[in-house]
Amino acid sequence: MIREWTHAVANTGLHYREADFGDSALDEFECGDEPHAIEMRDFFQARGWSGKALNFPRPSRCLQFGTLDAIVGYVAFVIQERPYPTFKGKKKRDYLLIAQMAIVTGFQGIRDPDGTATYAREIFDELKRIAQQEKCAGLYLNVRKENGKARACYEKAGFKADGEYLSPHMPGAEMIRYRLEI
Ligand SMILES: CC(C)(COP(=O)(O)OP(=O)(O)OC[C@H]1O[C@@H](n2cnc3c(N)ncnc32)[C@H](O)[C@@H]1OP(=O)(O)O)[C@@H](O)C(=O)NCCC(=O)NCCS
């Protein structure tokens, strides 16, 4: 099925648009069978970015990314103030906070044949562009310490660790904050 995208990412095969609650593609979304991947799948299938699902209190924007004929992944994000220039900093700046992100299993680790990087890294480049447009200092996210694949992906994209904490929402979950200045 050819999808109708609203944005094309320059010099890549990637496109995107605001995710639509009524899109049945969301019901078929899957991104792996590890517990954190199931958590992501359930979030996007439940349209969790509305702020009404899965202990996710804030409404956020959600972008659906894809090629001309397939869904590549989803990113839910909000613009939010964070301490600057690190978590211990006294100042505050706006960041594009990536609340949840997941790539369809078949596109994980795959380089875009029409671009220069993996689809995941191309998505970060586009998020950086959006963050710049929104006058943010950078991108920000929190990830489970045990999620080695996601952490490797973030570090390759240029994110720097910004301290660790125990999640107040998920008992026992050790988390790491990451930020990427633009
Ligand atoms: C996290 C996610 C978005 C990253 O996308 P991706 O396409 O897999 O990312 P990339 O391939 O660009 O980067 C992953 C890197 O981790 C490496 N890697 C793969 N499995 C790994 C593992 N178990 N431990 C450490 N590194 C790993 C890959 O080799 C790759 O590095 P390389 O480019 O040097 O080869 C995607 O894997 C995903 O959706 N996972 C399920 C949901 C999820 O965990 N979301 C994030 C929650 S915060």
The ligand as an ORCA input file, in Angstrom:
! r2SCAN-3c Opt
* xyz 0 1
  C      16.122      1.067     19.944
  C      15.850      1.112     18.452
  C      14.925      2.275     18.150
  C      17.191      1.336     17.723
  O      17.021      1.209     16.335
  P      18.032      0.296     15.482
  O      17.633      0.368     14.075
  O      18.076     -1.042     16.127
  O      19.405      1.092     15.755
  P      20.793      1.071     14.972
  O      20.919     -0.180     14.165
  O      20.992      2.369     14.303
  O      21.840      1.024     16.194
  C      21.871     -0.080     17.043
  C      23.333     -0.410     17.370
  O      23.342     -1.327     18.482
  C      24.094     -2.477     18.156
  N      23.434     -3.565     18.887
  C      22.494     -4.419     18.447
  N      22.111     -5.238     19.455
  C      22.804     -4.874     20.541
  C      22.847     -5.320     21.884
  N      22.061     -6.310     22.317
  N      23.691     -4.686     22.759
  C      24.484     -3.665     22.354
  N      24.488     -3.197     21.081
  C      23.660     -3.789     20.200
  C      23.994     -2.590     16.672
  O      25.055     -3.355     16.144
  C      24.047     -1.133     16.241
  O      25.375     -0.641     16.209
  P      26.183     -0.543     14.794
  O      25.498      0.536     14.006
  O      27.564     -0.198     15.182
  O      26.070     -1.890     14.153
  C      15.227     -0.229     17.949
  O      16.160     -1.295     18.126
  C      13.926     -0.573     18.629
  O      12.866     -0.112     18.243
  N      13.981     -1.440     19.683
  C      12.772     -1.907     20.369
  C      12.088     -0.796     21.186
  C      13.051     -0.031     22.070
  O      13.865     -0.618     22.796
  N      12.922      1.305     22.053
  C      13.765      2.213     22.816
  C      13.244      2.384     24.167
  S      13.904      3.813     24.952
*
